[in-house]
Structure formats: structure tokens, C-alpha cells
Amino acid sequence: MSADTSLAEPSARAGQEKADRTARRRSALLRPGAPWQLPVVIVLVAIGSALVTPGFLAADNIRAILITSSVTGVVAVSMTAVTLSGHFFSLSTEQTALLGAMLFAWLVGSDTPVLLALLVTLAVVALTGVVQGVVVAIGLNPIITTLAAGSVIGGLVAGISHNENIMTGDASLSWLGTAQPLGIPAVVIIFALVTILCTFVSSGTVIGRQTLLTGANSKAAVLAGVPVKVVAVVVFAMVATGSGLAGIMTASTLGYASTAMFATLTFDVIAAVLVGGTSIQGGSGSPLRSAGGAILISEINSLMLLNNVTSGMRMLVQGALVLAVIALLHTRRTR
Amino acid sequence: MTEGPLSVEVRGVSKRYGAVTALDDVDFELRPGEVMALLGQNGAGKSTLVKVLSGLVAPDSGTVSIAGAPVALRSSSRSQGLGIAVVQQEYSSVPNLTIAENLVLGQASAPAVWSKRRLATQAREHLGRVGLAGLDPLTFVSELSVAERQLVEIARVLSRDARILLFDEPTAALSDAEIARVLGVVRSLAEDGRSIIYVTHRLPEVFAVADRVTIFRDGRSLAPVATSELDVDAIVTLMLGRKLDVLFPERSETSSDPLLVVDQLKSAGLSTPASLVVRSGEILGLTGQMGSGAGAPVRAIAGCDPVETGTVTVAGEQVSLAHRSSGIGSGIAYCSSDRQLDGIFAGLTIQKNLSSPWLGDVSRRGVLSPTAERRLAQDAATRFAIDVKRLGSDVATLSGGNQQKVALGRWTAGSARVLLVEEPTRGVDVGARAEIYHRLRLLCEQGLAVVVASSDTAEVFGLCDRIGTFSRGELTALRDHDEWTEAELVRQVMHSGAAGAA
């Protein structure tokens, strides 16, 4: 029924094919969500903001934007694997980050060496992710599983800490929280490193490719020998580790951990992933995009802060931005 | 049989899909109160005619008359309005609703608000007509057997007061006793004066239920013949003579060492253990009707279906059948029948599709090698005549035939030694079809062992070196190609299951 190009007359099809390719390339560039668009939008928003708000591009403000985007960004970047694999999102990032912050602050506060505290904390949060991944691999809905896991983790943390602040109380933390090699805050460097690592895992490794295949078509992935259950465990371990790291970053910067932290983290992270352009259905997107999404959201928030926009209004704008991007990118992709 | 206008009269109907002629100047007639069997091989045009009559497909030319009056069947609701109804297969009922609720589904006259009791009373009447009087209409459909669901489907059609019923292979999934029940209901409906078109692949059912038989061949219709004037051989002869519109590649010499050995395999879909041997350089064909189990060994060897007993070895090494990935590790490639559903990663590039089963071969310590992946993809693309310059394009931008080539071609890269293919050319146009046969034969010549499971007997007969037939989950015959004639193969497939089948 459909024309089979490879069976067509070779001489006749050469010119046609070249034209086809050019047309395809052009439409790929203009398609909403093409890779070049997000950086361009970030730069345009920065220039526009600088015009209406003097001081927007001051070094301090840029640093502030990057610092606020790093915590969300680290989680968004590690969340991308979950979304790419077709398991939508983890809804337990808030509580996992809190667990990471509390555990790390407590360990450091009770004189554990910082490096050891870091490794222990990451191992514990990763374990919570593995458990959630196993449950999802068995066949439970990822949204419900992570929602429930978040409740359990949050309840445990609140119960054990009695909702009291835990102070890190140690000067040796300063390098993590406040060091600024070359004027770049440590948390921003961590954000950059995590982005590079996750992007490499996603595009350059077998497990990353298996994640993508699972998200693109999980039935076909099973038939192609992709261990889809292992993929589920790995992606949920990744997002939990990223969330825990975000908790450590926050506790280090502030010098304490409190159950009041991370109140809007999960929504911010999902917003960053979606604004970055990773497909909700999975199979398309990248951690790098989510990093861009986190920076763009942080940039717009900064603009509103500098112009004394109320917090309610800021939430409204962020919500509207997510809706607009979904309308633009994601609805086009639904088959 | 009552005299008067024909219930259905089709004259000179043609339907083309692109280069494919599905119906070519077809005539068809159906008298009131008669059961007309519609027979023909795959692709002969039976289902297209069913679609025309049910209003799903508009013919390019020709006329359809219902009860003597010419009609235009522009939509399925128009067709329903004229009293035509298609009895869907059993799985079109909604399991989580009761029988009574299922009966009113999709009915234009259904009330917006209904009471359970009123629905149940109506339902009871219709259930009685299909021999299900003993069933409580408030039973959930999920609790019924397959045959009962099929009968509920019929009741659903009756509740719309259809005068012309189309049955499209209604017994594919049923046991003998259940078939007898369905056939009994079909007969009694005809005695009520309804007209019935009965599409099937099973000859015993034709003789049990049909008054006359219309045979389709290559999109053309033969004149109807009374069943009493026919026997099995006559029907098979009428059905054959299909044009050789597809050129099959020549068979080559088969080397003698067995590559794939399947011993006493029993898995989902097989009622009796099956043993098979496939040599390197050989194509084994497995064929049978829908639900016959011809595809079952293939899925089990691939590691997709749970296996009860039996062993599989490739080149003497035993293969674990627990997972698809362990099969791939042993060099067993498997291509499922529904490639749109589970053979293609739409949205990903052709290269990523081609390399998907062989990530272990193009990586080192878990890190992908872009050059190795590209080389593997180019290799597979060249072998299956896929445009190498388009490896970076989304596979979904390819035509259907080319997508099939990607789905099949990816298994020829990497370390495949055995290739299992279900329905290799379902939904493929003639050009791509010949090419796929040609490529399969080439792979064989490179030393692969190929197993093709297909319900298309012409394809199996034309392509394969050895052919096994299945019926009711049992391997009923396994012979070299030269020991079969096509007529014998068709008869074996259509008639086995009846007592003393040849």
C-alpha cells in the first residue's frame, strides 16, 4: 500500500531523496522542542529580563539563579531517567531529599567524617530507591508506589527527628556548602557534574540505552532482550540518589536540616523535566534538557523576585509555564 | 428455502488499496434463511467483503442490494440500520460489565438511564435464543467461558434485531463441544429466517452448518455451490490455483548438521509435546489455523512463553528458556507477528532500532561504542536493503514495508544463529513481500537456521524446506517440502481435527 522507496527507480529517487532529507532536516529544526531552542530561550529571557530589570545580569544574581537551580536541577536531572523509561515520575523526591539532609546532618553533627557521612547517606537513600524500583518492576503503578513510599519515608523522618532541626555544627562542611572555586559555588559545580554524569549514562551506556528502549516501547524492549525490571530498579535508585544528594547539598549550604525543607521540590522537579522537553510517555528527552528546564524556571523566578511579585503569583506563573510547554510539546507527540 | 428477493446481493464490487486489488469484480448472494459459508485462503478477499457489508470500507465500484433494494453502505451505523450485524470475536465484550449490560452496549436505542431489572428481563429473552437460558443475566462476562462469551456476542447482535448476520471465524478459540453449541445456534437462527454469512477456515464446520458455499480466490468470487454437491477435495481444488504473484526464492542445498534441536517441548498453546530439528541453512515452516498452536513452539524457544517440559539446544548447547535475553545470548533471534505493537521502537532512530537486541555486542563494560553500533547498523541495513543514509531518521517516518524490514533486519546483525519469525509478511505489500522472502533465504545460505510460523499456507509452501502442520496444539505432520503438495497442505491445515483426517 505505501510506497517503498528502496524499491523505486534509483536514478529518479536520488534527487527526490535529497529534497526529502533537506525538508526533513528543516522541519526537525522548526519542530517545537528541537534541542537548540531551550538554550536560546534561556538567553533571550536573560536579555529581556536585563532590559526591564537592572541588575538581573549582575554576577551575584547569576550566581543566585544557578544556586537556586542546582538543588532542583540535580533531582530533575536524575529524575529524567525515570521519565525516559516510561515510569512517569517519582513522587517521593521531597521526602527522600529530607531523609538525605537529616541523616547527613545528624551523621556530621555526631562527628562522622564528612566523606563517610556522604557515602552512608547516599547508600541509604539509594536503597529506598531500589526498594521502590523493585515494587514497580513487580508491576505496581509507579505513581502510587512512589507516593506511598514518600509518605512512609516522610513519616519515619518526622517521627525519628521529632520535627526538630538538626544542626551540622561542623566547620569542615564549609567546603561543601560555601566553597567557591573560581567564584563558582560548590553546589553549582555538583549540579554540573551530575548533569554531565547523567547525560553520559543516558546517551553513552548500555543501561541508558535500555532505559530509552523501555520507554519507547516496553513490549518491544522485552522481545529485544532488554531487562526491563533491572531498568526500573536502576532508574528509581538514580532518582533517589539524586534526591538524597540534593538534601546533602541543602544541609551543607544552610548548616542544618529541617522537616520544613523541600516543600515544593517534587513539583519543581517535574516542572523542570517537562519544561526541558522530555516526553511524559518516555523514550524521548535527555537529562541535559532537564538541567536547562531547571535553569529557565529559576531564571523566571528570579525575575519575578526582583520585581516583587508575590509568591502566589510566582507559583501561578510556574504552573502556567508547565501547561504551556506541555501543550506545545507533549500533546503533539501523543499517538 | 423461501422464494423472493435475495437478502444480500453484491454485483461487480471492486476495491483497491494502492497497488493491491483486494476485491476484483466480486459477485455474492445470500438468500433469506440460508447459511452461506465464505471460504478462501488468506488474502483472498473474504474480510474485505465483510468490511464492505458492515459499512467499514466503501467499494470503488459495484452495487450492494439488501432485500432487493440497492443501498449505499456509507457507515457502520447505516449498515446496522439495515439489519446487518457482524458477530465479533468473543473478546469484544466488556469483561467488567454484566451480560445484560453488554447486550445494550453500542445500541442506538439504549435508554440513557436503565434499571438492572429491566435490562435483565430483556437479556433473558435473548439469552434463551442462543441456548444460554440457564445463565443469570447479571453474571459478569469475565466469569464466562470463551464459548459462552461467543454466544453472548451472538445474543448481542440478536438484541439489535439483525436479519443478516456475519460470522467471522467465530470458533477459532473453541473446543469441539463448544463449537457444536455455536453451530447449533447458527442453524436455529437460520431456521428463524435470518440470513447468515459464515467465514471460516474449518471445513468440517462448513459441512455441518452451511447450505451453500462461496469461494474467494485472489480477490475474485466463484459462483455459489450447494454444500451437498461438494466434498473436501472439491473445495480444496476450488480454493487453490492462486496466482503466483509472489516469486519465491529457489531452495538451496541444506547442510546436514542440526543447529536447533527441540525435544519434547510443551508450552502454552501446545497440548502435546512437539519435537523439531532445524539444520543450518534450512527454513522450517510451521502452519495451522488461528489458535492451532503453530506459533507456540516459536514463542517458547524464544523465551517469551512459559515452558512446561522439554529442552532446546543450539549447536549442542542447551538454551535457557526462562527469559528472552538468555535466548538472545544463545543467538536466537525472534520476530513477533505484530511488529507495529512490539517490533518497532517508534520515535527512535533506525540505527537505535537495528542495534536494540545487540547492545552487548556494541559495548564494552557497559559503555556503548558509537563506531561499533554504527557498523552493526550499517551491516544490518545493507543486508536487508534499508537505506543506509537514513539510519539517523526516526523509524516511524518509514513506509510500512520498510518498517517491517527494520523489524526483521535488526535480527540479522549481531550474533544470531537461529532466526524465528512469526507471520513474516502480514500486512506487507507484494514488492516488500518478495524481498523479505529473498532476504530470509539469503540468511539461510549464510548458515542460519530459520523457523517461520505462518497461517498463510501458500507462503509456507512456497518458501520452506520442511513443513510442519499444527492443529489443536498438536504437531500433526512434519515432512520435507517435496513430500507435500499444496493441496495436501491446505487439506491438512483445514481438515485436520476431523476424525480420520488424511
Interface residues (C-beta under 8 A of the other chain):
Chain A: M1 S2 A3 D4 T5 S6 L7 E17 R21 R24 G204 T205 V206 I207 G208 R209 Q210 L212 L213 A216 N217 K219 A220 A221 V222 L223 A224 G225 V226 P227 S279 G283 S284 R333 R335
Chain B: Y17 G18 A19 V20 A302 C304 H323 R324 S325 G327 I328 G329 Y334 S336 L341 D342 G343 I344 F345 A346 G347 L348 K352 S356 P357 L359 G360 S363 G366 V367 L368 A385 I386 D387 K389 R390 S393 T397 S399 G400 G401 N402 R410 D429 G431 A432 E435
